[in-house]
Amino acid sequence: MDVMLTAILAIVILATLFGIILGAAAIIFKIKGDPTAQKIEAVLPQTQCGQCGYPGCKPYADAVAKNEAPANLCVPGGQDTINQISDIMGVEPVAASTQAPEATIAYINEDMCIGCTKCINACPVDAIVGSNRQIHTIIRDECTGCKLCVDPCPTECITMIPISPTTESWKWDLPSSPSPLASKKKEK
């Protein structure tokens, strides 16, 4: 009984000592970053797709915070993300980048798929379902259209197809100038 009590007491003392050391190390070695970049990174979708021209969301957020990149390059985030980034930066929201490609999603020709799982490993958002030596398929709602799955495919069975507008995704283009009817109403 005396040995067991001594062992328990030793473990409690060691755990307390290590807890104090780890707590002090966390305070001493804390990495301080740019709070604006951290806020921007929290808004980004974290797909790490590279469509913005940066290798991931963190480098893009750092560049936007330093005013080295525009706030409208995140294709998967869309206009909502652009608006949130503009709010964080305190600037007027801009439209999505004109260099943004047409909205697409990946499509796997299942007749050609050999189940190598290379596309699954490349997908940053886990939008591909399948297992080794089994046919793979795309989860439409999860695919961001980043094209990272296309190059690793040895059979070239993955193609990017345009997303057809639906009632949920279709956006009405606002007129660039006031309508003639509006000016006639003002005259009266």
C-alpha positions in Angstrom: 0.0 0.0 0.0 2.8 2.4 0.9 4.6 1.7 -2.5 1.3 2.3 -4.4 0.7 5.6 -2.6 4.3 6.7 -3.3 3.9 5.8 -7.0 0.6 7.8 -7.3 2.1 10.8 -5.5 5.2 10.7 -7.9 2.9 10.6 -10.9 0.8 13.5 -9.6 3.9 15.6 -8.9 5.4 14.8 -12.4 2.1 15.6 -14.1 1.9 18.9 -12.3 5.5 19.8 -13.0 5.1 19.0 -16.8 1.9 21.0 -16.9 3.6 24.0 -15.4 6.5 23.6 -17.9 4.2 23.3 -20.9 2.1 26.2 -19.8 5.1 28.4 -19.4 6.5 27.3 -22.8 3.2 28.1 -24.5 3.3 31.7 -23.1 7.0 32.2 -23.7 7.2 30.8 -27.2 3.8 32.0 -28.5 3.9 32.9 -32.1 2.4 36.3 -32.7 0.9 36.9 -36.1 -0.9 39.7 -37.9 -4.4 39.8 -36.4 -5.8 41.1 -39.7 -4.3 38.1 -41.6 -5.7 35.8 -39.0 -9.2 37.2 -39.4 -9.0 37.0 -43.1 -7.8 33.4 -42.9 -10.7 32.5 -40.7 -13.1 33.8 -43.4 -11.5 31.8 -46.2 -12.9 28.4 -47.1 -9.6 26.5 -46.3 -9.7 24.5 -49.5 -6.0 25.2 -50.2 -6.8 24.9 -53.9 -4.4 27.5 -55.1 -6.9 29.2 -57.5 -6.0 32.6 -56.1 -2.4 32.1 -57.2 -1.1 31.4 -53.7 -0.2 27.9 -52.4 -2.9 28.0 -49.7 -5.3 30.2 -47.7 -2.8 31.4 -45.1 -0.3 32.8 -47.7 -3.2 34.5 -49.5 -4.6 36.0 -46.2 -1.1 37.3 -45.4 -0.8 38.9 -48.8 -4.2 40.5 -48.6 -3.5 41.9 -45.1 -0.3 43.5 -46.4 -2.2 44.9 -49.4 -0.1 42.8 -51.8 -3.1 41.0 -53.2 -6.7 42.0 -54.0 -9.5 40.7 -51.8 -11.4 39.2 -54.8 -9.3 36.2 -55.8 -10.9 33.4 -53.7 -13.0 31.5 -56.3 -14.4 28.8 -53.9 -15.4 31.5 -51.3 -17.3 33.5 -53.9 -18.8 37.0 -53.4 -19.7 36.4 -49.8 -16.1 35.8 -48.8 -15.0 38.8 -50.8 -17.5 41.0 -48.9 -16.3 39.7 -45.6 -12.6 40.2 -46.5 -13.5 43.8 -47.6 -15.2 44.4 -44.3 -12.2 43.2 -42.4 -9.9 45.4 -44.5 -12.2 48.4 -44.3 -12.5 48.9 -48.0 -15.4 48.8 -50.5 -16.3 45.3 -51.6 -15.4 44.6 -55.2 -16.9 42.1 -57.6 -15.4 38.7 -57.9 -12.2 38.7 -60.0 -12.6 38.9 -63.7 -9.8 36.4 -64.0 -11.9 33.8 -62.1 -12.6 30.9 -64.3 -16.1 29.7 -65.2 -17.6 27.8 -62.2 -16.9 24.1 -62.8 -16.9 20.8 -61.0 -15.0 17.6 -61.5 -16.6 14.7 -63.3 -15.2 11.2 -63.3 -15.8 8.9 -66.3 -16.5 5.8 -64.3 -15.8 3.5 -67.3 -12.2 4.7 -67.3 -11.6 4.9 -63.5 -9.2 2.2 -62.3 -9.6 3.1 -58.6 -6.0 4.2 -58.0 -7.0 6.8 -55.3 -4.6 9.4 -56.6 -7.5 11.9 -57.1 -8.7 11.3 -53.6 -5.3 12.1 -52.2 -5.2 15.3 -54.3 -8.6 16.6 -53.3 -8.3 19.3 -50.6 -12.0 19.2 -49.7 -12.7 15.4 -49.7 -15.2 15.7 -52.6 -14.2 12.4 -54.1 -15.7 9.1 -52.8 -14.2 5.7 -53.5 -11.6 3.2 -52.3 -8.6 1.4 -53.7 -9.5 -0.6 -56.9 -13.1 0.7 -56.8 -14.8 3.2 -59.0 -14.6 6.8 -57.7 -17.3 9.5 -57.9 -17.6 13.2 -57.1 -19.8 14.7 -54.4 -21.2 17.6 -56.4 -22.1 19.8 -53.4 -18.5 19.5 -52.0 -16.4 20.0 -55.2 -15.0 23.5 -55.4 -13.7 23.1 -59.0 -10.0 23.6 -58.0 -8.8 21.1 -60.7 -6.2 19.6 -58.3 -7.6 16.1 -59.0 -7.2 16.3 -62.8 -3.3 16.1 -63.2 -2.7 13.1 -60.8 -5.2 10.9 -62.7 -3.2 8.4 -64.8 -6.2 7.4 -67.0 -7.3 11.0 -67.6 -10.9 10.1 -66.6 -11.5 13.3 -64.8 -12.8 16.3 -66.6 -14.1 19.7 -65.5 -17.7 20.4 -66.5 -19.4 23.8 -66.2 -22.0 24.1 -63.4 -25.4 24.8 -64.8 -27.2 27.6 -63.1 -30.0 26.5 -60.8 -32.6 28.5 -58.9 -30.2 28.5 -55.9 -27.1 29.5 -57.8 -28.4 31.9 -60.5 -27.6 35.6 -59.9 -29.5 38.4 -61.5 -27.2 40.9 -63.2 -28.0 44.4 -62.0 -28.4 47.1 -64.7 -25.5 49.4 -65.2 -27.6 52.5 -65.7 -31.0 53.5 -64.4 -34.0 52.4 -66.4 -35.8 54.9 -68.6 -39.0 54.4 -66.6 -37.3 55.5 -63.4 -36.2 58.8 -65.0 -39.8 59.5 -66.3 -41.2 59.0 -62.8 -38.8 61.5 -61.4 -39.8 64.1 -64.1 -43.5 64.0 -63.0 
